C-alpha cells in the first residue's frame, strides 16, 4: 500500500507524527483537500492524525466528511477476511 | 464509564460481539437511533461494531453521522492527556 497517492495519506503502523507530516506537506502544496485512509487497528491512529492536523497544525482545515466501510482482504493463507476501513476527508 | 446509558453504547476492550449485542438489544427495544462511542485504541473496535451491526444484524439500520474529537482526560498521576474520540450514530 503506498503511503501517499495524490492527495491521499494511508495510515499504517508508524508513529502518528509521520502521517501528520505527510498531511501537512500536502496542504503546504496546492491541495485544499486531503484524504486520510486506514484499515483495522490503524483506524484509531487515523483519527489521532486528523485531530492533530486540524487542531494543531493546519488550523484552517476541518473534517469535511467521514466514511466507514468493510474491505475484503486476502490473508497469506489465501483465505478472505473482512476488515473495517475509514476515510476522513480534511479540507480548508 | 457505563457500558450502556440510554441509547448510547460505550466501546471498551471486550470482544466486539459483546457490543454488537448491546446495540442490537437497543434496536430490538423501541430505539430508532443508537450512539456508539469510543476513545483511543477502542475507536477501531467501534467502527467494527458499527459495520457488523449495519451489515449483518440490523439490516435496516445505517450510519447516519460520524463525529470525531479530542477529549482531555486525567491520568492516574494527575497529568492531563489528550485522547481522540469517535461517536457513530446508527439509525433506522
Backbone of each chain as ProteinMPNN parsed JSONL, in Angstrom:
{"seq_chain_A": "XXXXXXXXXXXXXXXXXXXXXXXXXXXXXXXXXXXXXXXXXXXXXXXXXXXXXXXXXXXXXXXXXXXXXXXXXXXXXXXXXXXXXXXXXXXX", "coords_chain_A": {"N_chain_A": [[0.855, -1.196, 0.0], [0.719, 2.155, -0.942], [2.204, 5.012, 0.659], [1.556, 7.626, 0.178], [-0.636, 8.897, -2.181], [-1.417, 10.816, -4.721], [-3.567, 13.067, -3.3], [-3.973, 11.508, -1.031], [-3.426, 10.06, 2.129], [-2.212, 7.181, 3.485], [-2.703, 5.456, 6.448], [-0.507, 3.696, 8.472], [1.504, 1.65, 10.584], [3.394, 3.329, 11.67], [4.683, 5.953, 13.899], [2.213, 8.43, 14.803], [3.032, 11.093, 14.131], [4.549, 10.929, 11.763], [2.602, 10.631, 9.819], [1.068, 12.87, 10.222], [2.874, 14.787, 9.376], [3.004, 14.085, 6.659], [0.402, 14.761, 5.824], [0.324, 17.502, 6.404], [2.291, 18.362, 4.662], [1.033, 17.907, 2.194], [-1.042, 19.813, 2.365], [0.553, 22.089, 2.424], [1.443, 22.228, -0.144], [-0.417, 22.7, -3.131], [-2.823, 21.653, -2.391], [-6.218, 21.553, -1.403], [-7.709, 19.72, -0.208], [-7.371, 16.776, 1.646], [-7.219, 13.275, 1.859], [-7.505, 10.966, 4.433], [-6.766, 7.708, 5.018], [-7.469, 4.478, 6.443], [-7.189, 1.108, 7.721], [-8.524, -1.524, 9.811], [-6.769, -1.939, 12.889], [-5.347, 0.42, 12.582], [-7.157, 2.414, 12.309], [-7.807, 3.904, 14.609], [-5.475, 5.403, 14.852], [-5.645, 6.936, 12.549], [-7.726, 8.673, 13.208], [-6.487, 10.02, 15.325], [-4.461, 11.333, 13.829], [-5.985, 12.994, 12.097], [-7.199, 14.637, 14.004], [-4.941, 15.828, 15.22], [-3.862, 17.248, 13.052], [-5.948, 19.098, 12.322], [-6.311, 20.428, 14.696], [-3.814, 21.332, 15.682], [-1.967, 21.893, 13.593], [-2.815, 22.636, 10.921], [-4.703, 25.007, 10.998], [-6.812, 26.157, 9.581], [-7.984, 24.046, 8.37], [-10.572, 21.567, 8.292], [-12.546, 18.718, 9.402], [-14.267, 17.314, 6.818], [-15.79, 15.216, 5.853], [-16.627, 11.899, 6.904], [-16.247, 8.538, 6.239], [-17.13, 5.148, 6.816], [-16.404, 1.657, 6.259], [-16.341, -1.723, 4.953], [-13.721, -3.769, 4.008], [-12.786, -6.501, 1.928], [-10.169, -8.601, 2.445], [-7.282, -10.577, 1.41], [-5.8, -13.193, 3.177], [-2.439, -14.345, 4.082], [-2.644, -17.054, 3.913], [-4.434, -17.389, 1.935], [-7.097, -17.208, 2.546], [-10.196, -15.335, 2.732], [-10.849, -12.289, 4.417], [-12.721, -10.099, 6.477], [-12.292, -6.634, 6.942], [-12.486, -3.615, 8.751], [-12.75, -0.238, 7.514], [-11.739, 3.229, 7.197], [-12.337, 6.492, 5.923], [-11.239, 9.692, 6.165], [-12.017, 12.87, 5.282], [-10.245, 15.769, 4.945], [-10.472, 19.265, 4.715], [-9.813, 22.628, 3.567]], "CA_chain_A": [[0.0, 0.0, 0.0], [1.566, 3.351, -0.971], [1.938, 5.873, 1.811], [0.902, 8.822, -0.331], [-1.047, 8.716, -3.559], [-2.103, 12.076, -4.945], [-3.81, 13.727, -2.015], [-4.411, 10.53, -0.036], [-2.392, 9.564, 3.03], [-2.602, 5.903, 4.074], [-2.169, 5.327, 7.799], [-0.012, 2.37, 8.828], [1.867, 1.433, 11.984], [4.415, 4.275, 12.148], [4.157, 6.935, 14.866], [1.271, 9.368, 14.18], [3.656, 12.311, 13.608], [4.961, 10.697, 10.378], [1.448, 10.838, 8.943], [0.715, 14.29, 10.372], [3.793, 15.498, 8.487], [2.587, 13.805, 5.272], [-0.823, 15.532, 5.548], [0.69, 18.923, 6.412], [3.034, 18.58, 3.416], [0.026, 18.021, 1.126], [-1.711, 21.117, 2.484], [1.534, 23.133, 2.127], [1.432, 22.347, -1.6], [-1.625, 23.412, -3.567], [-4.0, 20.837, -2.071], [-7.202, 22.088, -0.46], [-8.389, 18.581, 0.41], [-6.513, 15.604, 1.833], [-7.958, 12.112, 2.353], [-6.761, 10.118, 5.365], [-7.387, 6.385, 4.952], [-6.878, 3.434, 7.285], [-7.934, -0.143, 7.906], [-8.25, -2.31, 11.021], [-6.308, -1.259, 14.106], [-4.797, 1.736, 12.249], [-8.26, 3.384, 12.271], [-7.652, 4.811, 15.756], [-4.373, 6.31, 14.546], [-6.14, 7.879, 11.532], [-8.485, 9.701, 13.937], [-5.453, 10.836, 16.001], [-3.796, 12.176, 12.831], [-6.937, 14.027, 11.669], [-7.365, 15.57, 15.113], [-3.7, 16.595, 15.408], [-3.72, 18.184, 11.927], [-6.927, 20.195, 12.353], [-6.216, 21.127, 15.977], [-2.52, 21.942, 15.992], [-1.024, 22.15, 12.506], [-3.424, 23.365, 9.795], [-5.892, 25.439, 11.743], [-7.937, 26.468, 8.703], [-8.552, 22.791, 7.852], [-11.592, 20.912, 9.107], [-13.053, 17.435, 8.927], [-15.401, 17.606, 5.944], [-16.641, 14.036, 5.753], [-16.034, 10.655, 7.39], [-16.982, 7.341, 5.817], [-16.576, 3.863, 7.238], [-16.836, 0.575, 5.395], [-15.711, -3.019, 5.183], [-12.977, -4.29, 2.859], [-12.474, -7.926, 1.985], [-8.769, -8.762, 2.075], [-6.862, -11.971, 1.364], [-4.72, -13.481, 4.121], [-1.308, -15.055, 3.499], [-3.064, -18.437, 3.658], [-5.371, -17.418, 0.817], [-8.48, -17.04, 2.996], [-10.63, -13.944, 2.689], [-11.143, -11.8, 5.759], [-13.303, -8.762, 6.445], [-11.612, -5.669, 7.801], [-13.128, -2.297, 8.704], [-11.944, 0.846, 6.949], [-12.24, 4.583, 7.412], [-11.76, 7.58, 5.123], [-11.53, 11.0, 6.751], [-11.692, 13.931, 4.327], [-9.904, 17.056, 5.55], [-10.496, 20.328, 3.698], [-9.732, 24.011, 4.052]], "C_chain_A": [[0.895, 1.252, 0.0], [1.205, 4.27, 0.185], [1.244, 7.164, 1.385], [0.562, 8.57, -1.784], [-1.913, 9.916, -3.872], [-2.332, 12.716, -3.578], [-4.399, 12.782, -0.977], [-3.228, 10.1, 0.815], [-2.92, 8.296, 3.699], [-1.923, 5.729, 5.422], [-1.761, 3.887, 8.075], [0.388, 2.338, 10.285], [3.008, 2.321, 12.481], [3.83, 5.202, 13.215], [3.281, 7.965, 14.143], [1.942, 10.574, 13.534], [4.145, 12.147, 12.169], [3.818, 11.027, 9.423], [0.943, 12.28, 9.032], [1.577, 15.111, 9.407], [3.395, 15.307, 7.022], [1.355, 14.642, 4.904], [-0.487, 17.027, 5.447], [1.438, 19.285, 5.126], [2.082, 18.736, 2.232], [-0.646, 19.394, 1.167], [-0.746, 22.264, 2.144], [1.723, 23.304, 0.624], [0.138, 23.057, -1.988], [-2.903, 22.648, -3.255], [-4.926, 21.559, -1.104], [-7.954, 20.966, 0.237], [-7.407, 17.416, 0.502], [-7.356, 14.485, 2.421], [-7.048, 11.277, 3.249], [-7.476, 8.768, 5.419], [-6.683, 5.388, 5.846], [-7.789, 2.223, 7.332], [-7.585, -0.743, 9.256], [-7.787, -1.454, 12.186], [-5.746, 0.136, 13.826], [-5.878, 2.817, 12.225], [-8.144, 4.39, 13.421], [-6.567, 5.851, 15.482], [-4.788, 7.346, 13.488], [-6.923, 9.015, 12.201], [-7.516, 10.612, 14.696], [-4.826, 11.823, 15.017], [-4.724, 13.317, 12.404], [-7.111, 15.083, 12.755], [-6.118, 16.441, 15.298], [-3.542, 17.63, 14.294], [-4.659, 19.369, 12.094], [-6.803, 21.026, 13.626], [-4.943, 21.953, 16.079], [-1.702, 22.425, 14.786], [-1.589, 22.904, 11.314], [-4.764, 23.876, 10.301], [-7.08, 25.779, 10.855], [-8.56, 25.2, 8.098], [-9.551, 22.189, 8.845], [-11.913, 19.53, 8.554], [-14.297, 17.713, 8.097], [-16.35, 16.42, 5.874], [-15.894, 12.846, 6.325], [-16.884, 9.506, 6.876], [-16.304, 6.102, 6.366], [-17.122, 2.769, 6.325], [-16.144, -0.713, 5.78], [-15.005, -3.448, 3.899], [-12.784, -5.783, 3.044], [-11.019, -8.074, 1.558], [-8.388, -10.236, 2.101], [-5.703, -12.171, 2.335], [-3.592, -14.211, 3.394], [-1.664, -16.507, 3.174], [-4.081, -18.524, 2.517], [-6.835, -17.319, 1.227], [-8.896, -15.58, 2.84], [-11.126, -13.522, 4.07], [-11.739, -10.404, 5.64], [-12.571, -7.834, 7.405], [-12.284, -4.304, 7.638], [-12.178, -1.256, 8.134], [-12.566, 2.19, 7.288], [-11.584, 5.51, 6.379], [-12.216, 8.889, 5.762], [-11.087, 12.058, 5.747], [-11.462, 15.235, 5.074], [-9.885, 18.113, 4.447], [-10.334, 21.687, 4.351], [-10.437, 24.928, 3.058]], "O_chain_A": [[1.751, 1.383, 0.875], [0.06, 4.307, 0.634], [0.445, 7.726, 2.134], [1.399, 8.076, -2.539], [-3.023, 10.034, -3.353], [-1.395, 12.883, -2.798], [-5.216, 13.184, -0.149], [-2.153, 9.81, 0.292], [-3.94, 8.325, 4.388], [-0.702, 5.842, 5.525], [-2.566, 2.967, 7.93], [-0.289, 2.919, 11.134], [3.533, 2.107, 13.574], [2.615, 5.233, 13.41], [3.57, 8.333, 13.004], [1.481, 11.044, 12.493], [4.159, 13.122, 11.418], [4.026, 11.619, 8.364], [0.454, 12.84, 8.05], [1.084, 16.004, 8.718], [3.442, 16.253, 6.235], [1.275, 15.171, 3.796], [-0.944, 17.722, 4.539], [1.249, 20.366, 4.569], [2.291, 19.589, 1.37], [-0.8, 20.052, 0.138], [-1.176, 23.298, 1.631], [2.11, 24.376, 0.159], [-0.345, 23.919, -1.253], [-3.959, 22.965, -3.802], [-4.474, 22.113, -0.102], [-8.738, 21.209, 1.155], [-6.699, 17.115, -0.459], [-8.118, 14.703, 3.363], [-5.938, 10.924, 2.851], [-8.639, 8.687, 5.812], [-5.463, 5.429, 5.999], [-8.981, 2.295, 7.03], [-6.499, -0.513, 9.788], [-8.337, -0.383, 12.443], [-5.675, 0.958, 14.74], [-5.563, 4.004, 12.133], [-8.359, 5.587, 13.226], [-6.712, 7.023, 15.83], [-4.339, 8.492, 13.527], [-6.799, 10.175, 11.81], [-7.693, 11.83, 14.715], [-4.674, 13.004, 15.328], [-4.304, 14.473, 12.354], [-7.163, 16.279, 12.465], [-6.227, 17.649, 15.508], [-3.135, 18.762, 14.554], [-4.226, 20.518, 12.017], [-7.155, 22.205, 13.63], [-4.967, 23.11, 16.498], [-0.832, 23.281, 14.942], [-0.893, 23.745, 10.745], [-5.811, 23.271, 10.07], [-8.226, 25.706, 11.299], [-9.562, 25.285, 7.388], [-9.389, 22.292, 10.061], [-11.6, 19.21, 7.407], [-15.269, 18.277, 8.598], [-17.568, 16.592, 5.839], [-14.668, 12.783, 6.245], [-18.102, 9.501, 7.055], [-15.078, 6.003, 6.387], [-18.168, 2.933, 5.698], [-15.451, -0.789, 6.795], [-15.616, -3.485, 2.831], [-12.638, -6.272, 4.164], [-10.665, -7.715, 0.435], [-9.069, -11.051, 2.724], [-4.736, -11.408, 2.32], [-3.75, -14.641, 2.251], [-1.073, -17.117, 2.283], [-4.535, -19.616, 2.173], [-7.721, -17.343, 0.373], [-8.046, -14.689, 2.819], [-11.743, -14.306, 4.79], [-11.311, -9.613, 4.8], [-12.27, -8.207, 8.539], [-12.608, -3.891, 6.524], [-10.959, -1.376, 8.256], [-13.748, 2.284, 7.62], [-10.423, 5.328, 6.015], [-13.411, 9.159, 5.883], [-9.908, 12.132, 5.402], [-12.356, 15.746, 5.748], [-9.342, 17.877, 3.368], [-10.666, 21.88, 5.52], [-10.491, 26.14, 3.268]]}, "seq_chain_B": "XXXXXXXXXXXXXXXXXXXXXXXXXXXXXXXXXXXXXXXXXXXXXXXXXXXXXXXXXXXXXXXXXXXXXXXXXXXXXXXXXXXXXXXXXXXX", "coords_chain_B": {"N_chain_B": [[-16.859, 4.232, 33.428], [-20.069, 3.873, 32.104], [-21.5, 0.994, 30.512], [-23.779, 0.988, 28.984], [-25.951, 3.637, 28.334], [-28.889, 5.08, 28.347], [-29.582, 5.341, 25.008], [-26.946, 4.91, 24.254], [-23.959, 3.221, 23.495], [-20.994, 2.39, 24.956], [-17.791, 1.704, 23.824], [-15.446, -0.618, 24.89], [-12.779, -2.728, 25.94], [-13.67, -5.294, 25.532], [-14.541, -8.299, 23.593], [-15.679, -7.553, 20.232], [-18.282, -8.618, 19.707], [-19.746, -8.495, 22.094], [-20.47, -5.83, 22.255], [-21.811, -5.484, 19.883], [-24.045, -7.041, 20.436], [-25.137, -5.473, 22.506], [-25.876, -3.169, 21.078], [-27.697, -4.222, 19.21], [-29.651, -5.099, 20.97], [-30.622, -2.653, 21.915], [-31.81, -1.674, 19.56], [-33.741, -3.627, 19.26], [-35.496, -2.987, 21.236], [-37.473, -0.078, 21.64], [-35.899, 1.737, 20.318], [-34.858, 3.926, 17.737], [-32.544, 4.998, 17.111], [-29.123, 4.621, 17.802], [-26.239, 5.414, 19.638], [-22.828, 4.947, 19.177], [-19.982, 5.013, 21.026], [-16.5, 5.754, 21.485], [-13.085, 5.855, 22.687], [-9.611, 6.571, 22.067], [-7.617, 3.654, 21.525], [-9.823, 2.004, 21.287], [-11.367, 2.998, 19.288], [-11.084, 1.835, 16.729], [-12.387, -0.581, 17.186], [-14.967, 0.33, 17.628], [-15.721, 1.111, 15.063], [-15.648, -1.405, 13.83], [-17.804, -2.584, 15.227], [-19.997, -0.959, 14.459], [-20.02, -1.499, 11.716], [-20.481, -4.297, 11.723], [-23.021, -4.404, 12.883], [-24.694, -2.913, 11.074], [-24.276, -4.285, 8.741], [-24.684, -7.057, 9.173], [-26.591, -7.559, 11.215], [-28.682, -5.685, 11.892], [-30.3, -4.932, 9.448], [-31.815, -2.845, 8.408], [-30.768, -0.651, 9.56], [-28.56, 2.167, 9.367], [-25.423, 3.99, 9.049], [-25.678, 7.146, 10.289], [-24.428, 9.479, 11.067], [-21.079, 10.574, 11.727], [-18.854, 11.617, 14.148], [-15.726, 13.023, 15.1], [-13.381, 13.773, 17.715], [-11.501, 15.404, 20.342], [-10.747, 14.456, 23.578], [-9.966, 15.619, 26.846], [-8.29, 13.926, 29.237], [-7.672, 12.767, 32.634], [-4.694, 11.425, 33.903], [-3.639, 8.634, 36.009], [-1.59, 9.664, 37.458], [-2.303, 12.257, 37.714], [-1.782, 13.977, 35.673], [-2.791, 15.779, 32.691], [-4.118, 14.497, 29.641], [-4.391, 14.221, 26.127], [-6.88, 12.595, 24.242], [-8.139, 10.894, 21.431], [-11.536, 10.771, 20.202], [-14.569, 9.11, 19.132], [-17.868, 9.3, 17.784], [-20.377, 7.353, 16.59], [-23.347, 7.501, 14.936], [-26.029, 5.427, 14.664], [-28.912, 4.687, 12.782], [-32.337, 3.778, 12.069]], "CA_chain_B": [[-17.714, 4.554, 32.278], [-21.123, 2.87, 31.996], [-21.451, 0.328, 29.214], [-24.951, 1.438, 28.241], [-26.582, 4.756, 29.009], [-29.94, 5.36, 27.393], [-29.293, 4.638, 23.748], [-25.518, 5.016, 23.932], [-23.134, 2.062, 23.848], [-19.586, 2.759, 25.064], [-16.947, 0.585, 23.409], [-14.24, -0.809, 25.692], [-11.805, -3.701, 25.446], [-14.245, -6.641, 25.365], [-14.673, -8.688, 22.18], [-16.686, -6.746, 19.536], [-19.631, -9.179, 19.732], [-20.445, -8.006, 23.291], [-21.024, -4.504, 21.963], [-22.815, -5.701, 18.827], [-25.243, -7.494, 21.139], [-25.706, -4.327, 23.224], [-26.526, -2.288, 20.094], [-28.861, -4.94, 18.672], [-30.649, -5.101, 22.039], [-31.242, -1.328, 21.895], [-32.694, -1.586, 18.387], [-34.859, -4.553, 19.475], [-36.462, -2.241, 22.029], [-38.155, 0.909, 20.792], [-34.94, 2.732, 19.853], [-34.606, 4.03, 16.302], [-31.192, 5.542, 16.954], [-28.18, 4.182, 18.83], [-24.943, 6.072, 19.528], [-21.684, 4.107, 19.534], [-18.912, 5.931, 21.402], [-15.232, 5.149, 21.899], [-11.9, 6.712, 22.814], [-8.288, 5.937, 21.945], [-7.487, 2.443, 20.718], [-11.131, 1.357, 21.103], [-12.042, 3.604, 18.132], [-11.145, 0.828, 15.654], [-13.416, -1.559, 17.545], [-16.269, 0.989, 17.434], [-16.016, 1.007, 13.628], [-16.005, -2.817, 13.609], [-19.142, -2.834, 15.778], [-20.967, -0.277, 13.584], [-20.077, -2.237, 10.454], [-21.115, -5.604, 11.951], [-24.456, -4.188, 13.145], [-25.441, -2.482, 9.886], [-24.079, -5.253, 7.647], [-25.129, -8.429, 9.435], [-27.542, -7.803, 12.292], [-29.87, -4.818, 11.818], [-30.065, -4.519, 8.057], [-32.496, -1.581, 8.101], [-30.021, 0.44, 10.201], [-27.447, 2.735, 8.616], [-24.636, 5.027, 9.711], [-26.309, 8.424, 9.965], [-23.45, 10.554, 11.263], [-19.862, 10.209, 12.463], [-18.077, 12.777, 14.596], [-14.514, 12.738, 15.859], [-12.996, 14.891, 18.562], [-10.411, 15.18, 21.292], [-11.12, 14.626, 24.983], [-8.844, 15.79, 27.764], [-8.53, 13.052, 30.388], [-6.647, 12.868, 33.666], [-4.033, 10.152, 34.156], [-3.567, 8.244, 37.423], [-0.601, 10.541, 38.1], [-2.847, 13.602, 37.835], [-1.489, 14.777, 34.481], [-3.864, 15.731, 31.702], [-3.66, 13.867, 28.407], [-5.392, 14.31, 25.071], [-7.198, 11.313, 23.63], [-9.144, 11.04, 20.371], [-12.82, 10.117, 20.443], [-15.479, 8.99, 17.98], [-19.269, 8.942, 18.023], [-21.022, 6.876, 15.362], [-24.798, 7.434, 15.137], [-26.72, 4.454, 13.814], [-30.358, 4.938, 12.808], [-33.132, 3.048, 11.076]], "C_chain_B": [[-18.805, 3.479, 32.143], [-21.107, 2.248, 30.603], [-22.65, 0.726, 28.355], [-25.588, 2.56, 29.036], [-27.622, 5.27, 28.039], [-29.606, 4.621, 26.091], [-27.853, 4.838, 23.288], [-24.794, 3.746, 24.37], [-21.675, 2.505, 23.811], [-18.715, 1.549, 24.762], [-15.686, 0.542, 24.268], [-13.389, -1.903, 25.088], [-12.344, -5.127, 25.367], [-14.273, -7.017, 23.879], [-15.822, -7.911, 21.527], [-18.105, -7.28, 19.68], [-20.423, -8.744, 20.968], [-21.149, -6.695, 22.994], [-22.045, -4.576, 20.83], [-24.13, -6.109, 19.476], [-25.925, -6.344, 21.87], [-26.447, -3.391, 22.264], [-27.795, -2.941, 19.555], [-29.992, -4.953, 19.701], [-31.376, -3.755, 22.091], [-32.215, -1.211, 20.723], [-33.912, -2.501, 18.549], [-35.913, -3.945, 20.384], [-37.116, -1.223, 21.117], [-37.204, 1.99, 20.264], [-34.822, 2.736, 18.325], [-33.227, 4.594, 16.035], [-30.325, 5.065, 18.117], [-26.833, 4.861, 18.57], [-23.849, 5.117, 20.001], [-20.507, 5.042, 19.795], [-17.656, 5.196, 21.828], [-14.144, 6.207, 21.97], [-10.648, 5.889, 22.552], [-8.317, 4.695, 21.067], [-8.816, 1.74, 20.462], [-11.885, 1.91, 19.896], [-12.164, 2.597, 16.981], [-12.249, -0.182, 15.923], [-14.817, -0.977, 17.36], [-16.694, 0.92, 15.964], [-16.39, -0.431, 13.271], [-17.442, -3.082, 14.051], [-20.207, -2.206, 14.872], [-21.132, -1.038, 12.273], [-20.783, -3.579, 10.628], [-22.622, -5.442, 12.145], [-25.198, -3.887, 11.845], [-25.345, -3.509, 8.753], [-24.809, -6.563, 7.925], [-26.308, -8.567, 10.388], [-28.794, -6.949, 12.258], [-29.825, -4.177, 10.435], [-30.738, -3.197, 7.694], [-31.79, -0.385, 8.757], [-28.847, 0.891, 9.325], [-26.65, 3.694, 9.494], [-25.216, 6.375, 9.306], [-25.303, 9.576, 10.084], [-22.245, 10.002, 12.021], [-19.165, 11.49, 12.87], [-16.838, 12.31, 15.339], [-14.144, 13.982, 16.66], [-11.826, 14.524, 19.438], [-10.928, 15.429, 22.697], [-9.849, 14.819, 25.8], [-9.142, 14.898, 28.975], [-7.389, 13.18, 31.385], [-6.041, 11.495, 33.909], [-4.037, 9.86, 35.659], [-2.587, 9.135, 38.183], [-1.091, 11.987, 38.219], [-2.51, 14.519, 36.671], [-2.685, 14.749, 33.536], [-3.3, 15.263, 30.368], [-4.763, 13.98, 27.378], [-5.623, 12.945, 24.451], [-8.305, 11.534, 22.591], [-10.416, 10.285, 20.738], [-13.616, 10.027, 19.148], [-16.891, 8.748, 18.489], [-19.872, 8.578, 16.672], [-22.516, 6.749, 15.656], [-25.4, 6.469, 14.131], [-28.217, 4.718, 13.909], [-31.06, 4.057, 11.791], [-34.383, 3.83, 10.748]], "O_chain_B": [[-18.487, 2.292, 32.076], [-20.742, 2.906, 29.629], [-22.541, 0.792, 27.131], [-25.75, 2.461, 30.253], [-27.272, 5.842, 27.007], [-29.377, 3.411, 26.097], [-27.575, 4.924, 22.092], [-24.995, 3.259, 25.482], [-21.176, 2.94, 22.773], [-18.88, 0.492, 25.371], [-14.952, 1.526, 24.366], [-13.282, -2.007, 23.866], [-11.578, -6.068, 25.161], [-14.058, -6.168, 23.014], [-16.829, -7.636, 22.18], [-19.048, -6.493, 19.768], [-21.647, -8.632, 20.9], [-22.281, -6.472, 23.424], [-23.021, -3.827, 20.815], [-25.194, -5.6, 19.124], [-27.152, -6.244, 21.861], [-27.517, -2.88, 22.595], [-28.84, -2.297, 19.455], [-31.162, -4.83, 19.338], [-32.59, -3.708, 22.285], [-33.324, -0.702, 20.886], [-34.99, -2.195, 18.04], [-37.083, -4.325, 20.327], [-37.293, -1.487, 19.928], [-37.656, 3.043, 19.813], [-34.701, 1.681, 17.701], [-32.783, 4.666, 14.888], [-30.745, 5.103, 19.273], [-26.345, 4.884, 17.441], [-23.936, 4.551, 21.091], [-20.081, 5.775, 18.904], [-17.73, 4.14, 22.456], [-14.26, 7.293, 21.402], [-10.62, 4.68, 22.781], [-8.949, 4.676, 20.011], [-8.926, 0.96, 19.517], [-12.921, 1.368, 19.512], [-13.208, 2.511, 16.335], [-12.962, -0.593, 15.008], [-15.746, -1.692, 16.982], [-17.865, 0.7, 15.655], [-17.327, -0.662, 12.507], [-18.207, -3.727, 13.335], [-21.206, -2.851, 14.554], [-22.247, -1.202, 11.779], [-21.592, -3.966, 9.785], [-23.408, -6.241, 11.635], [-26.208, -4.522, 11.542], [-26.235, -3.588, 7.906], [-25.468, -7.117, 7.045], [-26.974, -9.603, 10.376], [-29.876, -7.445, 12.569], [-29.377, -3.042, 10.27], [-30.29, -2.503, 6.781], [-32.174, 0.763, 8.53], [-28.228, 0.083, 8.632], [-27.124, 4.15, 10.535], [-25.245, 6.712, 8.122], [-25.332, 10.523, 9.298], [-22.368, 9.092, 12.841], [-18.912, 12.356, 12.032], [-16.877, 11.344, 16.101], [-14.544, 15.097, 16.324], [-11.232, 13.455, 19.29], [-11.484, 16.491, 22.98], [-8.798, 14.258, 25.488], [-10.145, 15.101, 29.659], [-6.295, 13.631, 31.048], [-6.762, 10.516, 34.098], [-4.387, 10.716, 36.472], [-2.726, 9.34, 39.388], [-0.387, 12.842, 38.757], [-2.892, 15.689, 36.662], [-3.492, 13.82, 33.57], [-2.167, 15.582, 30.008], [-5.941, 13.851, 27.71], [-4.671, 12.219, 24.166], [-9.271, 12.257, 22.835], [-10.386, 9.302, 21.477], [-13.37, 10.768, 18.196], [-17.09, 8.075, 19.5], [-19.878, 9.381, 15.739], [-22.911, 5.975, 16.528], [-25.298, 6.659, 12.919], [-28.737, 4.948, 15.001], [-30.474, 3.642, 10.79], [-35.191, 3.388, 9.931]]}, "name": "protein", "num_of_chains": 2, "seq": "XXXXXXXXXXXXXXXXXXXXXXXXXXXXXXXXXXXXXXXXXXXXXXXXXXXXXXXXXXXXXXXXXXXXXXXXXXXXXXXXXXXXXXXXXXXXXXXXXXXXXXXXXXXXXXXXXXXXXXXXXXXXXXXXXXXXXXXXXXXXXXXXXXXXXXXXXXXXXXXXXXXXXXXXXXXXXXXXXXXXXXXX"}
